[in-house]
Amino acid sequence: MVISKLLHPPAAASAIVVINTEAGWGFLLTICISALLLIAISVIYNNLFKDRQYPKQGV
């Protein structure tokens, strides 16, 4: 995508939706909450395995 100078499709779609629908702050809040929830679930799932730990402590 860097070579072709294109946007990541979900990022471009979010911007187009906001511009075309004149979405308010609720849309931004939904995106932020969704991103934080995804990170939290990923960290919890990753730390279920004993041989992996994120974030790494005392490397």
CHARMM-style PDB file with segment names, atoms N, HN, CA, C and O in Angstrom:
ATOM      1  N   MET     1       0.815  -1.180   0.000  1.00  0.00      PROA
ATOM      2  CA  MET     1       0.000   0.000   0.000  1.00  0.00      PROA
ATOM      3  C   MET     1       0.866   1.253   0.000  1.00  0.00      PROA
ATOM      4  O   MET     1       0.486   2.272  -0.577  1.00  0.00      PROA
ATOM      5  N   VAL     2       2.028   1.181   0.645  1.00  0.00      PROA
ATOM      6  HN  VAL     2       2.337   0.353   1.113  1.00  0.00      PROA
ATOM      7  CA  VAL     2       2.927   2.333   0.642  1.00  0.00      PROA
ATOM      8  C   VAL     2       3.443   2.595  -0.764  1.00  0.00      PROA
ATOM      9  O   VAL     2       3.497   3.740  -1.213  1.00  0.00      PROA
ATOM     10  N   ILE     3       3.819   1.530  -1.453  1.00  0.00      PROA
ATOM     11  HN  ILE     3       3.775   0.600  -1.089  1.00  0.00      PROA
ATOM     12  CA  ILE     3       4.355   1.682  -2.801  1.00  0.00      PROA
ATOM     13  C   ILE     3       3.301   2.278  -3.741  1.00  0.00      PROA
ATOM     14  O   ILE     3       3.611   3.161  -4.541  1.00  0.00      PROA
ATOM     15  N   SER     4       2.075   1.801  -3.646  1.00  0.00      PROA
ATOM     16  HN  SER     4       1.824   1.083  -2.997  1.00  0.00      PROA
ATOM     17  CA  SER     4       1.020   2.280  -4.535  1.00  0.00      PROA
ATOM     18  C   SER     4       0.325   3.542  -4.013  1.00  0.00      PROA
ATOM     19  O   SER     4      -0.566   4.080  -4.671  1.00  0.00      PROA
ATOM     20  N   LYS     5       0.734   4.011  -2.833  1.00  0.00      PROA
ATOM     21  HN  LYS     5       1.458   3.574  -2.299  1.00  0.00      PROA
ATOM     22  CA  LYS     5       0.188   5.228  -2.208  1.00  0.00      PROA
ATOM     23  C   LYS     5      -1.333   5.155  -2.039  1.00  0.00      PROA
ATOM     24  O   LYS     5      -2.051   6.108  -2.340  1.00  0.00      PROA
ATOM     25  N   LEU     6      -1.809   3.996  -1.548  1.00  0.00      PROA
ATOM     26  HN  LEU     6      -1.226   3.222  -1.304  1.00  0.00      PROA
ATOM     27  CA  LEU     6      -3.230   3.794  -1.298  1.00  0.00      PROA
ATOM     28  C   LEU     6      -3.490   3.746   0.201  1.00  0.00      PROA
ATOM     29  O   LEU     6      -2.595   3.425   0.983  1.00  0.00      PROA
ATOM     30  N   LEU     7      -4.708   4.064   0.595  1.00  0.00      PROA
ATOM     31  HN  LEU     7      -5.435   4.325  -0.040  1.00  0.00      PROA
ATOM     32  CA  LEU     7      -5.106   3.964   1.990  1.00  0.00      PROA
ATOM     33  C   LEU     7      -5.526   2.544   2.318  1.00  0.00      PROA
ATOM     34  O   LEU     7      -5.955   1.791   1.444  1.00  0.00      PROA
ATOM     35  N   HSD     8      -5.398   2.191   3.578  1.00  0.00      PROA
ATOM     36  HN  HSD     8      -5.049   2.802   4.288  1.00  0.00      PROA
ATOM     37  CA  HSD     8      -5.903   0.912   4.063  1.00  0.00      PROA
ATOM     38  C   HSD     8      -7.425   0.956   3.920  1.00  0.00      PROA
ATOM     39  O   HSD     8      -8.046   1.894   4.420  1.00  0.00      PROA
ATOM     40  N   PRO     9      -8.050  -0.021   3.259  1.00  0.00      PROA
ATOM     41  CA  PRO     9      -9.487   0.060   2.965  1.00  0.00      PROA
ATOM     42  C   PRO     9     -10.391   0.385   4.156  1.00  0.00      PROA
ATOM     43  O   PRO     9     -11.259   1.247   4.015  1.00  0.00      PROA
ATOM     44  N   PRO    10     -10.235  -0.261   5.332  1.00  0.00      PROA
ATOM     45  CA  PRO    10     -11.132   0.122   6.431  1.00  0.00      PROA
ATOM     46  C   PRO    10     -10.942   1.574   6.879  1.00  0.00      PROA
ATOM     47  O   PRO    10     -11.908   2.236   7.257  1.00  0.00      PROA
ATOM     48  N   ALA    11      -9.715   2.066   6.839  1.00  0.00      PROA
ATOM     49  HN  ALA    11      -8.930   1.528   6.532  1.00  0.00      PROA
ATOM     50  CA  ALA    11      -9.479   3.455   7.229  1.00  0.00      PROA
ATOM     51  C   ALA    11     -10.136   4.395   6.229  1.00  0.00      PROA
ATOM     52  O   ALA    11     -10.747   5.391   6.619  1.00  0.00      PROA
ATOM     53  N   ALA    12     -10.016   4.089   4.961  1.00  0.00      PROA
ATOM     54  HN  ALA    12      -9.520   3.281   4.644  1.00  0.00      PROA
ATOM     55  CA  ALA    12     -10.636   4.923   3.936  1.00  0.00      PROA
ATOM     56  C   ALA    12     -12.154   4.865   4.048  1.00  0.00      PROA
ATOM     57  O   ALA    12     -12.828   5.883   3.895  1.00  0.00      PROA
ATOM     58  N   ALA    13     -12.694   3.683   4.314  1.00  0.00      PROA
ATOM     59  HN  ALA    13     -12.146   2.855   4.439  1.00  0.00      PROA
ATOM     60  CA  ALA    13     -14.148   3.535   4.426  1.00  0.00      PROA
ATOM     61  C   ALA    13     -14.684   4.334   5.607  1.00  0.00      PROA
ATOM     62  O   ALA    13     -15.743   4.953   5.501  1.00  0.00      PROA
ATOM     63  N   SER    14     -13.981   4.331   6.712  1.00  0.00      PROA
ATOM     64  HN  SER    14     -13.120   3.828   6.797  1.00  0.00      PROA
ATOM     65  CA  SER    14     -14.424   5.097   7.884  1.00  0.00      PROA
ATOM     66  C   SER    14     -14.495   6.587   7.567  1.00  0.00      PROA
ATOM     67  O   SER    14     -15.459   7.265   7.922  1.00  0.00      PROA
ATOM     68  N   ALA    15     -13.469   7.080   6.898  1.00  0.00      PROA
ATOM     69  HN  ALA    15     -12.686   6.529   6.609  1.00  0.00      PROA
ATOM     70  CA  ALA    15     -13.447   8.506   6.555  1.00  0.00      PROA
ATOM     71  C   ALA    15     -14.576   8.851   5.586  1.00  0.00      PROA
ATOM     72  O   ALA    15     -15.223   9.889   5.729  1.00  0.00      PROA
ATOM     73  N   ILE    16     -14.812   7.994   4.611  1.00  0.00      PROA
ATOM     74  HN  ILE    16     -14.287   7.151   4.495  1.00  0.00      PROA
ATOM     75  CA  ILE    16     -15.879   8.256   3.633  1.00  0.00      PROA
ATOM     76  C   ILE    16     -17.252   8.219   4.301  1.00  0.00      PROA
ATOM     77  O   ILE    16     -18.112   9.045   3.996  1.00  0.00      PROA
ATOM     78  N   VAL    17     -17.460   7.275   5.201  1.00  0.00      PROA
ATOM     79  HN  VAL    17     -16.762   6.603   5.449  1.00  0.00      PROA
ATOM     80  CA  VAL    17     -18.743   7.190   5.911  1.00  0.00      PROA
ATOM     81  C   VAL    17     -18.981   8.447   6.740  1.00  0.00      PROA
ATOM     82  O   VAL    17     -20.085   8.991   6.741  1.00  0.00      PROA
ATOM     83  N   VAL    18     -17.957   8.907   7.442  1.00  0.00      PROA
ATOM     84  HN  VAL    18     -17.060   8.465   7.441  1.00  0.00      PROA
ATOM     85  CA  VAL    18     -18.101  10.098   8.282  1.00  0.00      PROA
ATOM     86  C   VAL    18     -18.419  11.323   7.432  1.00  0.00      PROA
ATOM     87  O   VAL    18     -19.291  12.116   7.788  1.00  0.00      PROA
ATOM     88  N   ILE    19     -17.723  11.481   6.319  1.00  0.00      PROA
ATOM     89  HN  ILE    19     -17.015  10.837   6.030  1.00  0.00      PROA
ATOM     90  CA  ILE    19     -17.944  12.650   5.469  1.00  0.00      PROA
ATOM     91  C   ILE    19     -19.320  12.603   4.816  1.00  0.00      PROA
ATOM     92  O   ILE    19     -20.031  13.608   4.802  1.00  0.00      PROA
ATOM     93  N   ASN    20     -19.701  11.463   4.281  1.00  0.00      PROA
ATOM     94  HN  ASN    20     -19.124  10.647   4.292  1.00  0.00      PROA
ATOM     95  CA  ASN    20     -20.969  11.367   3.546  1.00  0.00      PROA
ATOM     96  C   ASN    20     -22.202  11.406   4.438  1.00  0.00      PROA
ATOM     97  O   ASN    20     -23.246  11.908   4.022  1.00  0.00      PROA
ATOM     98  N   THR    21     -22.101  10.890   5.643  1.00  0.00      PROA
ATOM     99  HN  THR    21     -21.253  10.482   5.981  1.00  0.00      PROA
ATOM    100  CA  THR    21     -23.277  10.843   6.520  1.00  0.00      PROA
ATOM    101  C   THR    21     -23.284  11.947   7.565  1.00  0.00      PROA
ATOM    102  O   THR    21     -24.235  12.076   8.336  1.00  0.00      PROA
ATOM    103  N   GLU    22     -22.220  12.742   7.589  1.00  0.00      PROA
ATOM    104  HN  GLU    22     -21.447  12.638   6.963  1.00  0.00      PROA
ATOM    105  CA  GLU    22     -22.076  13.794   8.601  1.00  0.00      PROA
ATOM    106  C   GLU    22     -22.275  13.224  10.000  1.00  0.00      PROA
ATOM    107  O   GLU    22     -23.007  13.777  10.821  1.00  0.00      PROA
ATOM    108  N   ALA    23     -21.606  12.107  10.244  1.00  0.00      PROA
ATOM    109  HN  ALA    23     -21.012  11.658   9.577  1.00  0.00      PROA
ATOM    110  CA  ALA    23     -21.707  11.426  11.541  1.00  0.00      PROA
ATOM    111  C   ALA    23     -21.165  12.320  12.649  1.00  0.00      PROA
ATOM    112  O   ALA    23     -20.254  13.119  12.433  1.00  0.00      PROA
ATOM    113  N   GLY    24     -21.731  12.174  13.814  1.00  0.00      PROA
ATOM    114  HN  GLY    24     -22.471  11.525  13.989  1.00  0.00      PROA
ATOM    115  CA  GLY    24     -21.316  12.996  14.947  1.00  0.00      PROA
ATOM    116  C   GLY    24     -20.216  12.329  15.758  1.00  0.00      PROA
ATOM    117  O   GLY    24     -19.545  11.402  15.304  1.00  0.00      PROA
ATOM    118  N   TRP    25     -20.060  12.833  16.964  1.00  0.00      PROA
ATOM    119  HN  TRP    25     -20.604  13.586  17.333  1.00  0.00      PROA
ATOM    120  CA  TRP    25     -19.015  12.316  17.849  1.00  0.00      PROA
ATOM    121  C   TRP    25     -19.288  10.889  18.292  1.00  0.00      PROA
ATOM    122  O   TRP    25     -18.363  10.187  18.700  1.00  0.00      PROA
ATOM    123  N   GLY    26     -20.519  10.450  18.223  1.00  0.00      PROA
ATOM    124  HN  GLY    26     -21.271  11.021  17.892  1.00  0.00      PROA
ATOM    125  CA  GLY    26     -20.859   9.086  18.608  1.00  0.00      PROA
ATOM    126  C   GLY    26     -20.150   8.057  17.748  1.00  0.00      PROA
ATOM    127  O   GLY    26     -19.751   6.999  18.236  1.00  0.00      PROA
ATOM    128  N   PHE    27     -19.993   8.364  16.472  1.00  0.00      PROA
ATOM    129  HN  PHE    27     -20.317   9.223  16.075  1.00  0.00      PROA
ATOM    130  CA  PHE    27     -19.280   7.449  15.568  1.00  0.00      PROA
ATOM    131  C   PHE    27     -17.826   7.324  15.986  1.00  0.00      PROA
ATOM    132  O   PHE    27     -17.290   6.217  16.035  1.00  0.00      PROA
ATOM    133  N   LEU    28     -17.180   8.449  16.289  1.00  0.00      PROA
ATOM    134  HN  LEU    28     -17.616   9.348  16.248  1.00  0.00      PROA
ATOM    135  CA  LEU    28     -15.789   8.424  16.731  1.00  0.00      PROA
ATOM    136  C   LEU    28     -15.657   7.661  18.041  1.00  0.00      PROA
ATOM    137  O   LEU    28     -14.715   6.888  18.218  1.00  0.00      PROA
ATOM    138  N   LEU    29     -16.581   7.871  18.948  1.00  0.00      PROA
ATOM    139  HN  LEU    29     -17.346   8.499  18.804  1.00  0.00      PROA
ATOM    140  CA  LEU    29     -16.560   7.163  20.223  1.00  0.00      PROA
ATOM    141  C   LEU    29     -16.718   5.659  20.018  1.00  0.00      PROA
ATOM    142  O   LEU    29     -16.052   4.868  20.685  1.00  0.00      PROA
ATOM    143  N   THR    30     -17.594   5.265  19.102  1.00  0.00      PROA
ATOM    144  HN  THR    30     -18.135   5.908  18.560  1.00  0.00      PROA
ATOM    145  CA  THR    30     -17.790   3.848  18.798  1.00  0.00      PROA
ATOM    146  C   THR    30     -16.517   3.228  18.243  1.00  0.00      PROA
ATOM    147  O   THR    30     -16.155   2.116  18.629  1.00  0.00      PROA
ATOM    148  N   ILE    31     -15.834   3.925  17.346  1.00  0.00      PROA
ATOM    149  HN  ILE    31     -16.128   4.828  17.032  1.00  0.00      PROA
ATOM    150  CA  ILE    31     -14.590   3.432  16.771  1.00  0.00      PROA
ATOM    151  C   ILE    31     -13.530   3.260  17.856  1.00  0.00      PROA
ATOM    152  O   ILE    31     -12.834   2.245  17.892  1.00  0.00      PROA
ATOM    153  N   CYS    32     -13.406   4.252  18.743  1.00  0.00      PROA
ATOM    154  HN  CYS    32     -13.972   5.076  18.714  1.00  0.00      PROA
ATOM    155  CA  CYS    32     -12.402   4.179  19.817  1.00  0.00      PROA
ATOM    156  C   CYS    32     -12.695   3.042  20.791  1.00  0.00      PROA
ATOM    157  O   CYS    32     -11.785   2.308  21.176  1.00  0.00      PROA
ATOM    158  N   ILE    33     -13.943   2.892  21.187  1.00  0.00      PROA
ATOM    159  HN  ILE    33     -14.682   3.489  20.875  1.00  0.00      PROA
ATOM    160  CA  ILE    33     -14.313   1.816  22.112  1.00  0.00      PROA
ATOM    161  C   ILE    33     -14.075   0.453  21.464  1.00  0.00      PROA
ATOM    162  O   ILE    33     -13.594  -0.472  22.119  1.00  0.00      PROA
ATOM    163  N   SER    34     -14.409   0.329  20.192  1.00  0.00      PROA
ATOM    164  HN  SER    34     -14.800   1.080  19.660  1.00  0.00      PROA
ATOM    165  CA  SER    34     -14.194  -0.933  19.481  1.00  0.00      PROA
ATOM    166  C   SER    34     -12.716  -1.288  19.418  1.00  0.00      PROA
ATOM    167  O   SER    34     -12.341  -2.444  19.616  1.00  0.00      PROA
ATOM    168  N   ALA    35     -11.877  -0.295  19.142  1.00  0.00      PROA
ATOM    169  HN  ALA    35     -12.182   0.644  18.980  1.00  0.00      PROA
ATOM    170  CA  ALA    35     -10.430  -0.537  19.073  1.00  0.00      PROA
ATOM    171  C   ALA    35      -9.884  -0.958  20.432  1.00  0.00      PROA
ATOM    172  O   ALA    35      -9.083  -1.890  20.510  1.00  0.00      PROA
ATOM    173  N   LEU    36     -10.302  -0.291  21.498  1.00  0.00      PROA
ATOM    174  HN  LEU    36     -10.952   0.466  21.435  1.00  0.00      PROA
ATOM    175  CA  LEU    36      -9.834  -0.648  22.838  1.00  0.00      PROA
ATOM    176  C   LEU    36     -10.312  -2.038  23.242  1.00  0.00      PROA
ATOM    177  O   LEU    36      -9.568  -2.788  23.874  1.00  0.00      PROA
ATOM    178  N   LEU    37     -11.528  -2.384  22.890  1.00  0.00      PROA
ATOM    179  HN  LEU    37     -12.133  -1.774  22.376  1.00  0.00      PROA
ATOM    180  CA  LEU    37     -12.065  -3.714  23.191  1.00  0.00      PROA
ATOM    181  C   LEU    37     -11.289  -4.791  22.442  1.00  0.00      PROA
ATOM    182  O   LEU    37     -10.985  -5.841  23.008  1.00  0.00      PROA
ATOM    183  N   LEU    38     -10.969  -4.543  21.188  1.00  0.00      PROA
ATOM    184  HN  LEU    38     -11.215  -3.690  20.728  1.00  0.00      PROA
ATOM    185  CA  LEU    38     -10.185  -5.482  20.402  1.00  0.00      PROA
ATOM    186  C   LEU    38      -8.804  -5.699  21.011  1.00  0.00      PROA
ATOM    187  O   LEU    38      -8.330  -6.833  21.076  1.00  0.00      PROA
ATOM    188  N   ILE    39      -8.157  -4.634  21.455  1.00  0.00      PROA
ATOM    189  HN  ILE    39      -8.542  -3.713  21.402  1.00  0.00      PROA
ATOM    190  CA  ILE    39      -6.840  -4.745  22.089  1.00  0.00      PROA
ATOM    191  C   ILE    39      -6.941  -5.540  23.389  1.00  0.00      PROA
ATOM    192  O   ILE    39      -6.112  -6.412  23.650  1.00  0.00      PROA
ATOM    193  N   ALA    40      -7.945  -5.245  24.198  1.00  0.00      PROA
ATOM    194  HN  ALA    40      -8.618  -4.536  23.986  1.00  0.00      PROA
ATOM    195  CA  ALA    40      -8.105  -5.942  25.484  1.00  0.00      PROA
ATOM    196  C   ALA    40      -8.332  -7.441  25.275  1.00  0.00      PROA
ATOM    197  O   ALA    40      -7.713  -8.259  25.955  1.00  0.00      PROA
ATOM    198  N   ILE    41      -9.200  -7.799  24.355  1.00  0.00      PROA
ATOM    199  HN  ILE    41      -9.703  -7.134  23.802  1.00  0.00      PROA
ATOM    200  CA  ILE    41      -9.459  -9.218  24.080  1.00  0.00      PROA
ATOM    201  C   ILE    41      -8.194  -9.902  23.565  1.00  0.00      PROA
ATOM    202  O   ILE    41      -7.907 -11.038  23.941  1.00  0.00      PROA
ATOM    203  N   SER    42      -7.442  -9.220  22.712  1.00  0.00      PROA
ATOM    204  HN  SER    42      -7.675  -8.296  22.407  1.00  0.00      PROA
ATOM    205  CA  SER    42      -6.204  -9.797  22.167  1.00  0.00      PROA
ATOM    206  C   SER    42      -5.169 -10.044  23.253  1.00  0.00      PROA
ATOM    207  O   SER    42      -4.520 -11.090  23.271  1.00  0.00      PROA
ATOM    208  N   VAL    43      -5.011  -9.085  24.158  1.00  0.00      PROA
ATOM    209  HN  VAL    43      -5.538  -8.235  24.144  1.00  0.00      PROA
ATOM    210  CA  VAL    43      -4.037  -9.246  25.245  1.00  0.00      PROA
ATOM    211  C   VAL    43      -4.460 -10.381  26.175  1.00  0.00      PROA
ATOM    212  O   VAL    43      -3.628 -11.191  26.582  1.00  0.00      PROA
ATOM    213  N   ILE    44      -5.730 -10.441  26.508  1.00  0.00      PROA
ATOM    214  HN  ILE    44      -6.406  -9.783  26.178  1.00  0.00      PROA
ATOM    215  CA  ILE    44      -6.219 -11.523  27.382  1.00  0.00      PROA
ATOM    216  C   ILE    44      -6.020 -12.877  26.721  1.00  0.00      PROA
ATOM    217  O   ILE    44      -5.533 -13.809  27.361  1.00  0.00      PROA
ATOM    218  N   TYR    45      -6.388 -13.001  25.456  1.00  0.00      PROA
ATOM    219  HN  TYR    45      -6.784 -12.245  24.936  1.00  0.00      PROA
ATOM    220  CA  TYR    45      -6.236 -14.274  24.747  1.00  0.00      PROA
ATOM    221  C   TYR    45      -4.771 -14.675  24.637  1.00  0.00      PROA
ATOM    222  O   TYR    45      -4.429 -15.837  24.855  1.00  0.00      PROA
ATOM    223  N   ASN    46      -3.911 -13.730  24.303  1.00  0.00      PROA
ATOM    224  HN  ASN    46      -4.189 -12.786  24.126  1.00  0.00      PROA
ATOM    225  CA  ASN    46      -2.493 -14.028  24.149  1.00  0.00      PROA
ATOM    226  C   ASN    46      -1.876 -14.487  25.466  1.00  0.00      PROA
ATOM    227  O   ASN    46      -1.011 -15.363  25.465  1.00  0.00      PROA
ATOM    228  N   ASN    47      -2.296 -13.922  26.570  1.00  0.00      PROA
ATOM    229  HN  ASN    47      -2.999 -13.210  26.572  1.00  0.00      PROA
ATOM    230  CA  ASN    47      -1.719 -14.269  27.867  1.00  0.00      PROA
ATOM    231  C   ASN    47      -2.289 -15.561  28.444  1.00  0.00      PROA
ATOM    232  O   ASN    47      -1.881 -15.969  29.531  1.00  0.00      PROA
ATOM    233  N   LEU    48      -3.220 -16.219  27.749  1.00  0.00      PROA
ATOM    234  HN  LEU    48      -3.552 -15.888  26.866  1.00  0.00      PROA
ATOM    235  CA  LEU    48      -3.716 -17.520  28.200  1.00  0.00      PROA
ATOM    236  C   LEU    48      -2.667 -18.616  28.001  1.00  0.00      PROA
ATOM    237  O   LEU    48      -2.735 -19.660  28.649  1.00  0.00      PROA
ATOM    238  N   PHE    49      -1.713 -18.391  27.121  1.00  0.00      PROA
ATOM    239  HN  PHE    49      -1.657 -17.542  26.595  1.00  0.00      PROA
ATOM    240  CA  PHE    49      -0.683 -19.371  26.821  1.00  0.00      PROA
ATOM    241  C   PHE    49       0.557 -19.078  27.652  1.00  0.00      PROA
ATOM    242  O   PHE    49       1.011 -17.935  27.709  1.00  0.00      PROA
ATOM    243  N   LYS    50       1.112 -20.112  28.303  1.00  0.00      PROA
ATOM    244  HN  LYS    50       0.743 -21.040  28.257  1.00  0.00      PROA
ATOM    245  CA  LYS    50       2.249 -19.917  29.200  1.00  0.00      PROA
ATOM    246  C   LYS    50       3.528 -19.525  28.471  1.00  0.00      PROA
ATOM    247  O   LYS    50       4.365 -18.821  29.035  1.00  0.00      PROA
ATOM    248  N   ASP    51       3.693 -19.970  27.219  1.00  0.00      PROA
ATOM    249  HN  ASP    51       3.013 -20.542  26.760  1.00  0.00      PROA
ATOM    250  CA  ASP    51       4.935 -19.682  26.514  1.00  0.00      PROA
ATOM    251  C   ASP    51       4.935 -18.310  25.836  1.00  0.00      PROA
ATOM    252  O   ASP    51       5.943 -17.914  25.250  1.00  0.00      PROA
ATOM    253  N   ARG    52       3.821 -17.585  25.908  1.00  0.00      PROA
ATOM    254  HN  ARG    52       3.002 -17.907  26.384  1.00  0.00      PROA
ATOM    255  CA  ARG    52       3.746 -16.247  25.314  1.00  0.00      PROA
ATOM    256  C   ARG    52       3.267 -15.264  26.354  1.00  0.00      PROA
ATOM    257  O   ARG    52       2.446 -15.594  27.210  1.00  0.00      PROA
ATOM    258  N   GLN    53       3.789 -14.044  26.272  1.00  0.00      PROA
ATOM    259  HN  GLN    53       4.456 -13.776  25.576  1.00  0.00      PROA
ATOM    260  CA  GLN    53       3.330 -13.003  27.161  1.00  0.00      PROA
ATOM    261  C   GLN    53       3.420 -11.664  26.441  1.00  0.00      PROA
ATOM    262  O   GLN    53       4.447 -11.336  25.847  1.00  0.00      PROA
ATOM    263  N   TYR    54       2.357 -10.910  26.498  1.00  0.00      PROA
ATOM    264  HN  TYR    54       1.523 -11.177  26.981  1.00  0.00      PROA
ATOM    265  CA  TYR    54       2.361  -9.570  25.923  1.00  0.00      PROA
ATOM    266  C   TYR    54       1.712  -8.618  26.915  1.00  0.00      PROA
ATOM    267  O   TYR    54       0.640  -8.944  27.426  1.00  0.00      PROA
ATOM    268  N   PRO    55       2.264  -7.514  27.208  1.00  0.00      PROA
ATOM    269  CA  PRO    55       3.578  -7.046  26.773  1.00  0.00      PROA
ATOM    270  C   PRO    55       4.682  -7.760  27.527  1.00  0.00      PROA
ATOM    271  O   PRO    55       4.491  -8.202  28.660  1.00  0.00      PROA
ATOM    272  N   LYS    56       5.827  -7.869  26.896  1.00  0.00      PROA
ATOM    273  HN  LYS    56       5.982  -7.510  25.975  1.00  0.00      PROA
ATOM    274  CA  LYS    56       6.953  -8.580  27.537  1.00  0.00      PROA
ATOM    275  C   LYS    56       7.526  -7.714  28.653  1.00  0.00      PROA
ATOM    276  O   LYS    56       7.740  -6.513  28.488  1.00  0.00      PROA
ATOM    277  N   GLN    57       7.761  -8.345  29.767  1.00  0.00      PROA
ATOM    278  HN  GLN    57       7.587  -9.320  29.901  1.00  0.00      PROA
ATOM    279  CA  GLN    57       8.295  -7.646  30.932  1.00  0.00      PROA
ATOM    280  C   GLN    57       9.760  -8.050  31.133  1.00  0.00      PROA
ATOM    281  O   GLN    57      10.082  -9.237  31.095  1.00  0.00      PROA
ATOM    282  N   GLY    58      10.622  -7.103  31.340  1.00  0.00      PROA
ATOM    283  HN  GLY    58      10.360  -6.138  31.371  1.00  0.00      PROA
ATOM    284  CA  GLY    58      12.030  -7.381  31.649  1.00  0.00      PROA
ATOM    285  C   GLY    58      12.770  -8.122  30.572  1.00  0.00      PROA
ATOM    286  O   GLY    58      13.407  -9.141  30.840  1.00  0.00      PROA
ATOM    287  N   VAL    59      12.697  -7.626  29.355  1.00  0.00      PROA
ATOM    288  HN  VAL    59      12.179  -6.798  29.137  1.00  0.00      PROA
ATOM    289  CA  VAL    59      13.346  -8.301  28.237  1.00  0.00      PROA
ATOM    290  C   VAL    59      14.832  -8.214  28.348  1.00  0.00      PROA
ATOM    291  OT1 VAL    59      15.546  -8.730  27.488  1.00  0.00      PROA
TER     292      VAL     59
END
